[in-house]
């Protein structure tokens, strides 16, 4: 019995959830575990746990069903209970295990009695009689109706006690008239009682939260074989400092979308709680809420205790260079430039997507591109971000495709002057003094030419491609190295370029290949347009070497232009050397001058099958001419650290 936590069951029965004392993580034994007859999509398990003196009946949360499936959790298992909630159902305590750690197995410990019997006066019953009565309730053929009967908690019929006048509020595990306990409450400065978001879980049936809408998405629609629908989501923050994602579907969209305002505070009740999908949900709560047309939502006007947002800003834009892709971050920055609002067609859904690019900068003298998504955010961008404001962007997603960039869809964009005035003032002073005219480094691509390479200390050599087996994973690898161009393959028929669509707008943007028709015009399959002339874009390969190895690399238009004097375009090369007079010597000289030059390359590496042979293709995504002064300084600094 020494291995179990004494009096733990009594303590659990007196708590509403484990958050009341996070340090309380008792070691208990599983006396019984059985699958419940359930018509739902997920299996549910009932469980009896003991501290060696008393036992309590309960349920496993569905998110830990895998412990039963892989047989880590079974009868007589010893477990460390890390998170739980309790409900009172039909006058009986029920514990729901949300998270446990399986320690091992041990023969049954002690002769525990039912905590419910003990609470009802079982202390007056002789211990031997308690022990004799207990097996029939747990393992015998006569199972307790209150928990295990087919007409109780899990059944669809009413409780056998027809005089039970309790509320018909349903609980997550079945019908019947039994009623789960209400969620723990907190009181506002005005004295009203609400459930903190931090205390929400999917095993509560009665709760009301009071929260500020910190983000509100556009309405999204869908259509499939099962019908049409719509949804929108909001992020809710309350005085506990925890936020939760809430989603509205179909009729609830029509009822609530236009009445809910971002930044305002409301009380919410009557929603369904489920485990959050952390792949798409970046809120702090482990749960998310679904509201329907019957949910109760009311404005709350006295809400000074709820912040407008809680931020965890990266120290500076310069630090984003070291943030991994797909991570979400909060950024405080100055909007340096506002790009043109555009619309593109989604390849996946065929729907129109609205986007707008912003250039953000801060006093680290580093800038980064951020893409806004959504009609509301894009439509108001020109007005919202005019005159270079300091803006907080919450939960921006980091991308490392060809450099670092950010994207923002459902998260809110606000001016946090009231929240972080000192940081805002610092950035405003920097911008007004010299930041507006300062020379900055960009972490993002700008039409491909502005791509950044990794810093000196992160460079590798070409030999690392084979040594580290790069390019053979599910995702591409990226390699930055210093090298010399030794050869450029320029003898492609018609020139080292391809004819692209002359349409500079969506969807082509001068990128898609066109074909020449019999009448001499050029036709594009992408936009189905016909043009008198194409726009030629560079595409060729070459070899690059360093002092360890050499490799073939592919050059595409933006990077290829960097190699030639004046960033010569393929169109200019065609006009100068081929359109009117065949100047083969001039054409050859253009490429000859580009060889034997040193650059810092950033390449994407991915294996491909060519003629039944696997090879790693290296594509140049960025290149910078070698700065010999800076290179010397970097090498001296590296030597000093050795």
C-alpha positions as CSV (number, residue, x, y, z in Angstrom):
1,X,0.0,0.0,0.0
2,X,3.0,2.2,0.4
3,X,3.2,2.6,-3.4
4,X,-0.2,4.3,-3.5
5,X,-1.1,7.9,-2.4
6,X,-3.0,7.6,0.9
7,X,-6.4,9.4,1.2
8,X,-6.1,10.4,-2.5
9,X,-9.6,9.2,-3.4
10,X,-11.2,11.2,-0.6
11,X,-9.3,14.3,-1.7
12,X,-10.3,13.8,-5.4
13,X,-13.9,13.4,-4.4
14,X,-13.8,16.9,-2.7
15,X,-12.2,18.6,-5.7
16,X,-13.8,19.9,-8.9
17,X,-10.7,19.4,-11.0
18,X,-7.0,19.0,-10.7
19,X,-6.3,22.7,-11.5
20,X,-7.3,23.4,-7.9
21,X,-3.9,22.0,-6.9
22,X,-1.6,21.2,-9.8
23,X,0.9,19.7,-7.5
24,X,-1.5,17.0,-6.5
25,X,-0.8,14.1,-8.8
26,X,-1.7,10.9,-6.9
27,X,-0.5,7.4,-7.6
28,X,-3.4,5.0,-7.8
29,X,-4.3,1.5,-8.9
30,X,-6.9,0.5,-11.6
31,X,-9.3,-2.0,-10.1
32,X,-11.4,-2.4,-13.2
33,X,-11.7,-1.1,-16.7
34,X,-14.5,-1.9,-19.2
35,X,-15.7,-0.6,-22.6
36,X,-19.1,1.2,-22.5
37,X,-21.8,0.4,-25.0
38,X,-21.7,3.6,-27.0
39,X,-23.2,4.5,-30.3
40,X,-20.8,7.4,-30.8
41,X,-17.8,7.4,-33.1
42,X,-15.3,6.9,-30.3
43,X,-15.0,4.2,-27.7
44,X,-15.5,5.1,-24.1
45,X,-14.2,3.3,-21.1
46,X,-15.4,3.2,-17.5
47,X,-12.8,2.7,-14.8
48,X,-12.5,2.1,-11.1
49,X,-9.4,3.5,-9.3
50,X,-8.2,3.0,-5.8
51,X,-5.7,4.4,-3.3
52,X,-5.7,1.1,-1.4
53,X,-8.3,2.3,1.1
54,X,-11.1,3.6,-1.0
55,X,-12.1,3.4,-4.6
56,X,-14.0,5.7,-6.9
57,X,-15.8,5.1,-10.2
58,X,-15.1,7.1,-13.3
59,X,-14.4,7.4,-17.0
60,X,-11.4,7.8,-19.3
61,X,-11.3,10.9,-21.5
62,X,-11.3,9.8,-25.1
63,X,-7.9,11.4,-25.8
64,X,-6.2,8.8,-23.7
65,X,-8.1,5.8,-25.1
66,X,-4.8,4.8,-26.8
67,X,-3.5,3.7,-23.4
68,X,-6.2,1.0,-23.3
69,X,-5.8,0.1,-27.0
70,X,-2.0,-0.5,-26.6
71,X,-2.6,-2.3,-23.3
72,X,-0.5,0.2,-21.3
73,X,-3.6,0.7,-19.1
74,X,-5.4,-2.4,-17.8
75,X,-6.7,-4.0,-14.6
76,X,-4.2,-3.6,-11.7
77,X,-2.2,-1.0,-13.5
78,X,-0.4,1.6,-11.3
79,X,-1.0,5.1,-12.7
80,X,0.1,8.6,-11.9
81,X,-3.0,10.8,-12.3
82,X,-1.9,14.1,-13.8
83,X,-5.2,15.8,-14.7
84,X,-8.8,15.1,-13.9
85,X,-12.2,16.6,-13.4
86,X,-15.1,15.4,-11.2
87,X,-18.8,15.6,-11.8
88,X,-21.7,14.8,-9.5
89,X,-24.2,12.6,-11.4
90,X,-27.3,11.3,-9.7
91,X,-25.9,12.3,-6.4
92,X,-22.8,10.2,-7.0
93,X,-19.2,11.4,-7.5
94,X,-17.7,10.6,-10.9
95,X,-14.1,11.3,-11.8
96,X,-13.0,11.8,-15.4
97,X,-9.3,11.1,-16.0
98,X,-7.9,13.5,-18.6
99,X,-4.3,12.6,-18.5
100,X,-2.4,9.7,-16.7
101,X,1.0,8.1,-16.8
102,X,1.2,4.3,-16.6
103,X,3.9,3.3,-14.1
104,X,3.6,-0.5,-14.0
105,X,1.5,-3.5,-12.8
106,X,1.0,-4.8,-9.3
107,X,-1.3,-7.3,-7.6
108,X,-4.4,-5.8,-6.0
109,X,-3.4,-3.6,-3.1
110,X,-5.5,-3.5,0.1
111,X,-9.2,-4.0,0.5
112,X,-10.6,-0.6,-0.6
113,X,-14.2,0.3,-0.1
114,X,-16.5,2.5,-2.3
115,X,-16.0,6.2,-1.4
116,X,-19.8,6.7,-2.1
117,X,-20.6,4.0,0.6
118,X,-18.2,5.5,3.0
119,X,-19.7,9.0,2.5
120,X,-23.2,7.6,3.1
121,X,-22.2,6.1,6.5
122,X,-20.4,3.0,5.6
123,X,-18.1,3.6,8.4
124,X,-20.7,2.1,10.7
125,X,-20.7,-1.2,8.7
126,X,-18.2,-3.8,9.9
127,X,-15.1,-3.9,7.7
128,X,-15.6,-7.6,6.9
129,X,-19.2,-6.9,5.6
130,X,-17.8,-4.0,3.5
131,X,-15.3,-6.3,1.9
132,X,-18.0,-9.0,1.3
133,X,-20.4,-6.5,-0.3
134,X,-17.9,-4.7,-2.5
135,X,-17.2,-7.3,-5.2
136,X,-20.8,-7.7,-6.2
137,X,-21.0,-4.0,-7.0
138,X,-17.8,-3.9,-9.0
139,X,-17.2,-7.3,-10.6
140,X,-20.3,-9.3,-9.9
141,X,-23.3,-9.7,-12.1
142,X,-25.2,-7.0,-10.3
143,X,-23.5,-3.9,-11.5
144,X,-24.4,-0.5,-9.9
145,X,-27.3,1.0,-11.7
146,X,-26.1,4.6,-11.1
147,X,-23.0,4.1,-13.2
148,X,-23.0,0.9,-15.2
149,X,-26.7,0.1,-15.8
150,X,-28.0,0.3,-19.3
151,X,-30.6,2.8,-18.2
152,X,-28.2,5.0,-16.3
153,X,-25.5,7.3,-17.3
154,X,-24.7,5.6,-20.6
155,X,-28.2,4.5,-21.7
156,X,-30.7,6.3,-23.7
157,X,-33.6,5.8,-21.3
158,X,-34.6,7.7,-18.2
159,X,-33.3,6.7,-14.7
160,X,-35.4,4.1,-13.0
161,X,-36.4,6.6,-10.3
162,X,-39.3,8.2,-12.2
163,X,-39.6,10.8,-9.5
164,X,-36.3,12.3,-10.2
165,X,-37.1,16.0,-11.0
166,X,-33.6,17.1,-11.9
167,X,-32.9,19.2,-14.9
168,X,-32.8,17.6,-18.3
169,X,-29.4,19.1,-19.1
170,X,-27.5,16.4,-20.9
171,X,-24.0,15.2,-20.0
172,X,-21.4,14.2,-22.6
173,X,-22.0,10.5,-22.1
174,X,-25.7,9.8,-22.7
175,X,-29.3,10.8,-22.2
176,X,-31.3,10.4,-19.1
177,X,-32.3,13.2,-16.7
178,X,-29.2,13.2,-14.7
179,X,-27.3,16.3,-14.3
180,X,-23.6,17.0,-14.3
181,X,-22.0,19.4,-11.9
182,X,-21.5,23.0,-13.0
183,X,-18.1,24.2,-13.9
184,X,-15.9,26.0,-11.2
185,X,-16.7,29.7,-11.2
186,X,-14.9,33.0,-10.7
187,X,-16.5,36.3,-9.9
188,X,-16.1,39.6,-11.8
189,X,-15.4,42.9,-10.0
190,X,-19.1,43.5,-10.2
191,X,-19.8,40.2,-8.4
192,X,-21.2,38.2,-11.3
193,X,-20.2,34.5,-11.5
194,X,-18.6,33.1,-14.6
195,X,-16.4,30.0,-15.4
196,X,-12.8,30.9,-16.2
197,X,-11.7,29.6,-19.6
198,X,-8.8,27.9,-17.9
199,X,-11.3,25.6,-16.1
200,X,-13.3,24.6,-19.2
201,X,-13.2,20.9,-20.2
202,X,-15.4,18.6,-22.3
203,X,-17.0,16.9,-19.3
204,X,-19.0,20.0,-18.1
205,X,-22.5,20.6,-19.2
206,X,-23.3,23.9,-17.5
207,X,-20.9,26.8,-17.8
208,X,-20.9,30.5,-18.8
209,X,-17.8,32.3,-19.8
210,X,-17.2,36.1,-20.1
211,X,-14.6,36.9,-22.7
212,X,-13.4,39.5,-25.2
213,X,-13.3,38.6,-28.9
214,X,-9.7,39.1,-29.9
215,X,-10.0,37.7,-33.4
216,X,-12.9,37.1,-35.8
217,X,-12.5,35.2,-39.1
218,X,-14.3,35.8,-42.4
219,X,-17.2,33.5,-43.2
220,X,-16.1,30.3,-45.0
221,X,-18.5,28.2,-47.1
222,X,-18.4,24.7,-48.4
223,X,-20.4,22.5,-50.7
224,X,-20.1,18.7,-51.1
225,X,-22.3,15.6,-51.5
226,X,-23.7,16.0,-48.1
227,X,-24.9,19.6,-48.7
228,X,-23.8,23.2,-48.3
229,X,-22.6,25.0,-45.2
230,X,-20.8,27.9,-43.7
231,X,-18.7,28.7,-40.6
232,X,-16.7,31.4,-38.9
233,X,-14.5,31.3,-35.8
234,X,-13.5,33.7,-33.0
235,X,-10.8,33.7,-30.4
236,X,-12.0,34.5,-26.9
237,X,-9.8,35.8,-24.0
238,X,-11.0,36.2,-20.4
239,X,-9.6,37.6,-17.2
240,X,-7.7,34.4,-16.5
241,X,-5.4,35.3,-19.4
242,X,-6.2,32.1,-21.3
243,X,-7.9,32.2,-24.7
244,X,-10.0,29.6,-26.5
245,X,-11.2,29.1,-30.1
246,X,-14.9,29.1,-30.8
247,X,-16.6,28.1,-34.1
248,X,-20.1,28.8,-35.4
249,X,-21.8,26.7,-38.1
250,X,-24.7,27.2,-40.5
251,X,-27.7,28.7,-38.7
252,X,-25.5,30.1,-36.0
253,X,-23.5,32.0,-38.6
254,X,-26.6,33.8,-39.8
255,X,-27.7,34.6,-36.2
256,X,-24.4,35.8,-34.7
257,X,-21.8,36.8,-37.3
258,X,-22.9,40.4,-37.8
259,X,-23.7,41.1,-34.1
260,X,-20.4,39.9,-32.7
261,X,-17.7,42.6,-32.9
262,X,-14.0,42.1,-32.6
263,X,-12.7,43.7,-29.4
264,X,-16.0,43.6,-27.6
265,X,-16.8,41.5,-24.5
266,X,-19.8,39.1,-24.3
267,X,-21.0,36.3,-22.0
268,X,-21.2,32.9,-23.8
269,X,-23.1,29.8,-22.7
270,X,-24.7,26.8,-24.3
271,X,-21.8,25.7,-26.4
272,X,-20.3,22.2,-26.9
273,X,-16.7,21.7,-25.8
274,X,-14.3,19.3,-27.5
275,X,-10.5,18.7,-27.6
276,X,-8.7,21.3,-29.7
277,X,-7.0,20.4,-33.0
278,X,-3.6,22.0,-32.3
279,X,-2.6,21.7,-35.9
280,X,-5.0,24.6,-36.7
281,X,-5.7,26.1,-33.3
282,X,-3.1,28.2,-31.6
283,X,-5.1,29.3,-28.6
284,X,-3.7,28.4,-25.1
285,X,-6.8,26.3,-24.1
286,X,-6.6,22.6,-24.8
287,X,-10.2,22.7,-25.8
288,X,-12.4,24.5,-28.3
289,X,-16.1,25.4,-28.4
290,X,-18.8,25.0,-31.0
291,X,-21.8,27.3,-30.7
292,X,-25.2,26.7,-32.4
293,X,-28.2,28.9,-32.9
294,X,-29.5,28.0,-29.4
295,X,-26.4,29.3,-27.6
296,X,-26.8,32.3,-25.4
297,X,-24.6,35.3,-26.1
298,X,-25.0,38.7,-24.4
299,X,-22.9,41.9,-24.4
300,X,-21.0,42.8,-21.3
301,X,-20.2,46.5,-20.9
302,X,-18.1,46.6,-17.7
303,X,-15.1,44.6,-18.7
304,X,-12.0,46.5,-17.7
305,X,-10.5,43.4,-16.1
306,X,-10.1,41.7,-19.5
307,X,-7.1,42.7,-21.6
308,X,-7.5,43.4,-25.3
309,X,-4.9,40.8,-26.0
310,X,-2.0,38.9,-24.4
311,X,1.2,39.0,-26.4
312,X,4.5,37.0,-26.4
313,X,6.5,39.1,-28.8
314,X,9.7,37.8,-30.4
315,X,12.6,40.0,-29.3
316,X,13.0,41.5,-32.8
317,X,12.4,40.8,-36.4
318,X,16.1,39.8,-36.7
319,X,15.4,36.9,-34.4
320,X,12.8,35.5,-36.8
321,X,15.6,34.3,-39.0
322,X,16.2,31.5,-36.4
323,X,12.5,30.6,-35.8
324,X,11.5,27.3,-37.4
325,X,8.9,27.1,-40.1
326,X,5.2,26.7,-39.2
327,X,5.7,28.1,-35.7
328,X,3.3,30.9,-34.8
329,X,4.7,34.1,-33.2
330,X,3.6,37.5,-32.0
331,X,5.4,40.4,-33.7
332,X,5.5,44.1,-32.8
333,X,6.7,46.1,-35.8
334,X,6.3,49.2,-38.0
335,X,4.5,48.8,-41.2
336,X,7.0,50.1,-43.7
337,X,5.1,49.4,-47.0
338,X,1.7,48.3,-48.0
339,X,1.5,46.1,-51.1
340,X,-1.3,46.0,-53.6
341,X,-4.5,44.0,-52.6
342,X,-4.9,41.1,-55.0
343,X,-7.1,38.1,-55.4
344,X,-6.0,34.6,-56.4
345,X,-7.9,31.4,-57.2
346,X,-7.3,28.5,-54.8
347,X,-6.1,25.4,-56.6
348,X,-7.7,23.2,-53.9
349,X,-11.1,24.8,-53.6
350,X,-11.4,26.9,-56.8
351,X,-12.5,29.8,-54.6
352,X,-11.1,33.4,-54.7
353,X,-8.6,34.2,-52.0
354,X,-7.8,37.8,-51.1
355,X,-4.3,38.7,-50.0
356,X,-2.1,41.8,-49.4
357,X,1.6,41.9,-48.6
358,X,3.0,44.2,-45.9
359,X,6.7,45.0,-45.3
360,X,7.4,45.1,-41.5
361,X,10.6,46.6,-40.0
362,X,11.8,47.3,-36.5
363,X,14.8,48.8,-34.7
364,X,17.0,45.8,-35.4
365,X,17.2,47.2,-39.0
366,X,15.7,44.0,-40.4
367,X,12.5,43.8,-42.4
368,X,10.3,40.9,-43.3
369,X,7.3,40.4,-45.6
370,X,3.9,39.5,-44.1
371,X,0.9,38.3,-46.1
372,X,-2.5,39.2,-44.9
373,X,-5.3,36.8,-45.9
374,X,-9.1,37.4,-45.9
375,X,-11.4,39.9,-47.5
376,X,-11.9,41.9,-44.3
377,X,-8.3,42.3,-43.5
378,X,-7.2,43.0,-47.0
379,X,-10.0,45.4,-47.7
380,X,-9.1,47.6,-44.8
381,X,-5.3,47.3,-45.1
382,X,-4.7,50.6,-46.9
383,X,-6.5,52.5,-44.2
384,X,-5.4,50.5,-41.2
385,X,-1.7,50.5,-42.0
386,X,-1.3,54.0,-43.5
387,X,1.3,56.4,-42.1
388,X,3.6,53.7,-40.8
389,X,1.9,52.7,-37.6
390,X,3.3,50.4,-34.9
391,X,1.2,47.3,-35.0
392,X,1.0,44.1,-33.1
393,X,0.4,41.0,-35.2
394,X,-0.7,38.0,-33.1
395,X,0.0,34.4,-34.1
396,X,1.6,35.1,-37.4
397,X,2.8,31.9,-39.0
398,X,6.5,31.6,-40.1
399,X,7.4,30.3,-43.5
400,X,10.9,29.5,-44.7
401,X,10.2,29.1,-48.4
402,X,13.0,30.9,-50.2
403,X,13.7,33.0,-47.1
404,X,11.7,33.9,-44.1
405,X,8.2,35.4,-44.3
406,X,5.0,35.6,-42.2
407,X,1.3,35.0,-42.9
408,X,-1.7,36.1,-41.0
409,X,-5.3,34.8,-41.5
410,X,-7.6,34.4,-38.5
411,X,-5.4,36.2,-35.9
412,X,-6.2,39.8,-35.0
413,X,-4.1,42.8,-36.0
414,X,-4.4,45.7,-33.5
415,X,-2.5,48.8,-32.4
416,X,-1.5,47.8,-28.9
417,X,-0.7,51.3,-27.6
418,X,-2.6,50.7,-24.4
419,X,-1.0,47.3,-23.9
420,X,2.7,47.9,-24.4
421,X,3.2,51.7,-24.5
422,X,7.0,51.5,-23.8
423,X,7.8,49.2,-26.7
424,X,5.5,51.2,-29.0
425,X,7.2,54.5,-28.0
426,X,10.7,53.0,-28.6
427,X,9.8,51.9,-32.2
428,X,8.1,55.2,-33.0
429,X,11.2,57.2,-31.8
430,X,13.5,55.0,-33.9
431,X,11.4,55.4,-37.0
432,X,11.0,59.2,-36.7
433,X,14.8,59.7,-35.9
434,X,16.3,57.7,-38.7
435,X,14.5,54.4,-39.1
436,X,12.5,55.6,-42.1
437,X,15.6,56.2,-44.0
438,X,17.8,53.5,-42.5
439,X,19.3,50.8,-44.7
440,X,17.7,47.5,-43.7
441,X,18.3,43.8,-44.4
442,X,15.4,41.8,-45.7
443,X,14.6,38.2,-44.5
444,X,12.1,37.7,-47.3
445,X,12.1,37.2,-51.1
446,X,11.2,40.1,-53.3
447,X,10.4,38.6,-56.6
448,X,13.1,36.2,-55.9
449,X,16.0,38.7,-56.0
450,X,15.8,39.7,-52.4
451,X,16.1,36.1,-51.1
452,X,18.4,35.9,-48.1
453,X,21.1,33.3,-47.4
454,X,21.9,31.8,-44.1
455,X,24.5,33.7,-41.9
456,X,28.2,32.8,-42.1
457,X,28.1,30.5,-39.1
458,X,25.4,28.4,-40.6
459,X,27.2,27.7,-43.9
460,X,28.2,24.3,-45.0
461,X,30.3,22.9,-47.9
462,X,29.1,21.2,-51.0
463,X,30.4,17.9,-49.7
464,X,27.7,18.1,-47.0
465,X,25.2,17.0,-49.6
466,X,26.5,13.5,-49.6
467,X,27.9,13.4,-46.1
468,X,24.6,14.4,-44.5
469,X,22.5,12.5,-47.1
470,X,20.7,15.8,-47.8
471,X,17.7,15.9,-50.1
472,X,16.4,12.4,-49.4
473,X,13.8,13.2,-46.8
474,X,10.1,13.8,-47.2
475,X,10.7,17.6,-47.3
476,X,13.5,19.4,-49.2
477,X,16.7,20.3,-47.4
478,X,18.3,23.8,-47.7
479,X,22.1,24.4,-48.1
480,X,24.0,27.7,-48.0
481,X,27.6,27.6,-49.2
482,X,30.3,29.7,-50.8
483,X,31.2,28.5,-54.3
484,X,32.5,29.4,-57.7
485,X,30.5,29.0,-60.9
486,X,32.7,26.9,-63.2
487,X,30.3,26.2,-66.1
488,X,26.9,27.3,-67.5
489,X,25.0,25.2,-69.9
490,X,23.8,27.8,-72.5
491,X,23.5,25.8,-75.7
492,X,19.7,25.1,-75.4
493,X,18.0,25.4,-78.8
494,X,16.5,28.9,-79.1
495,X,18.4,30.2,-76.0
496,X,18.8,29.6,-72.3
497,X,15.2,30.7,-71.6
498,X,11.6,29.7,-72.1
499,X,8.7,31.7,-73.5
500,X,6.2,32.8,-70.8
501,X,2.8,34.3,-70.8
502,X,2.7,38.1,-71.3
503,X,-0.1,38.4,-68.8
504,X,1.5,40.1,-65.8
505,X,-1.7,39.7,-63.6
506,X,-3.3,36.7,-62.0
507,X,-3.2,33.8,-62.6
508,X,-0.1,33.8,-64.8
509,X,2.2,36.7,-63.6
510,X,4.5,36.2,-66.6
511,X,5.4,32.7,-65.3
512,X,3.5,30.0,-67.3
513,X,4.9,28.6,-70.5
514,X,3.2,29.5,-73.8
515,X,3.2,27.9,-77.2
516,X,3.4,29.5,-80.6
517,X,0.4,29.0,-82.9
518,X,0.4,28.6,-86.7
519,X,-0.3,32.3,-87.1
520,X,2.8,33.3,-85.0
521,X,0.9,34.4,-81.9
522,X,1.5,32.8,-78.5
523,X,-1.2,30.9,-76.5
524,X,-1.4,30.3,-72.8
525,X,-3.3,27.3,-71.4
526,X,-3.4,28.8,-67.9
527,X,-5.3,32.0,-68.7
528,X,-6.4,30.9,-72.2
529,X,-5.1,34.2,-73.6
530,X,-3.4,34.8,-76.9
531,X,-0.6,37.3,-77.2
532,X,1.6,38.7,-80.0
533,X,4.8,38.1,-78.1
534,X,5.9,36.1,-75.0
535,X,8.0,37.2,-72.1
536,X,11.2,35.2,-72.0
537,X,12.4,33.9,-68.7
538,X,15.9,32.5,-67.9
539,X,16.2,28.8,-67.1
540,X,19.5,26.9,-67.3
541,X,21.9,24.8,-65.3
542,X,25.5,25.0,-64.4
543,X,28.2,23.6,-62.2
544,X,29.4,25.2,-58.9
545,X,32.4,24.1,-56.9
546,X,34.2,24.8,-53.6
547,X,37.3,23.3,-52.2
548,X,35.5,20.1,-51.1
549,X,33.3,19.1,-54.1
550,X,31.3,20.3,-57.1
551,X,27.6,20.0,-58.0
552,X,25.1,20.8,-60.7
553,X,22.6,23.5,-59.9
554,X,19.6,24.9,-61.6
555,X,19.1,28.6,-62.1
556,X,15.7,30.2,-62.6
557,X,14.8,33.7,-63.8
558,X,15.1,35.9,-60.7
559,X,18.4,34.4,-59.6
560,X,19.8,34.1,-63.1
561,X,19.3,37.8,-63.8
562,X,21.6,38.5,-60.8
563,X,24.5,36.8,-62.7
564,X,24.5,39.2,-65.7
565,X,25.5,42.9,-66.0
566,X,22.7,45.2,-65.1
567,X,20.5,42.2,-64.2
568,X,20.0,41.6,-67.9
569,X,16.6,39.9,-68.6
570,X,16.1,37.0,-71.0
571,X,14.0,39.3,-73.2
572,X,16.9,41.8,-73.5
573,X,19.4,39.0,-74.3
574,X,17.0,37.7,-77.0
575,X,16.7,41.2,-78.6
576,X,20.4,41.9,-78.3
577,X,21.8,38.6,-79.6
578,X,19.1,36.8,-81.6
579,X,16.0,38.7,-82.7
580,X,17.5,40.7,-85.6
581,X,21.2,39.7,-85.9
582,X,22.6,36.4,-84.8
583,X,25.4,37.5,-82.4
584,X,26.7,34.2,-81.1
585,X,29.9,35.7,-79.9
586,X,28.0,38.3,-77.8
587,X,25.7,35.6,-76.4
588,X,28.7,33.3,-75.5
589,X,30.5,36.2,-73.9
590,X,27.6,37.0,-71.7
591,X,27.8,33.6,-70.1
592,X,31.6,33.4,-70.1
593,X,31.7,36.5,-67.9
594,X,29.3,35.0,-65.4
595,X,31.7,32.0,-64.9
596,X,34.6,32.0,-62.5
597,X,32.8,34.3,-60.2
598,X,32.3,33.7,-56.5
599,X,28.9,33.8,-54.8
600,X,27.2,32.7,-51.6
601,X,24.5,30.3,-52.7
602,X,21.3,29.1,-51.0
603,X,20.0,25.9,-52.7
604,X,17.0,23.7,-52.2
605,X,17.9,20.0,-52.3
606,X,15.4,17.3,-53.3
607,X,16.0,13.8,-54.7
608,X,14.3,12.9,-58.0
609,X,14.3,9.9,-60.4
610,X,15.9,10.6,-63.8
611,X,16.2,7.7,-66.3
612,X,15.6,5.2,-63.4
613,X,18.4,6.7,-61.5
614,X,18.0,8.7,-58.2
615,X,19.8,12.0,-58.0
616,X,19.7,15.0,-55.8
617,X,18.5,18.2,-57.6
618,X,20.0,21.4,-56.3
619,X,18.0,24.6,-57.2
620,X,19.4,28.0,-56.6
621,X,16.9,30.1,-54.5
622,X,19.2,32.9,-53.5
623,X,22.7,34.1,-54.3
624,X,24.8,37.0,-53.1
625,X,28.1,38.3,-54.5
626,X,30.9,37.7,-52.2
627,X,31.8,40.6,-50.0
628,X,35.5,40.1,-49.3
629,X,35.7,42.6,-46.5
630,X,32.7,41.1,-44.6
631,X,34.0,37.6,-45.4
632,X,37.4,38.4,-43.8
633,X,35.7,39.8,-40.7
634,X,33.5,36.7,-40.4
635,X,36.6,34.4,-40.7
636,X,38.5,36.4,-38.1
637,X,35.6,36.2,-35.7
638,X,35.4,32.5,-36.2
639,X,39.1,32.0,-35.6
640,X,38.8,34.0,-32.3
641,X,36.1,31.6,-31.1
642,X,38.3,28.5,-31.8
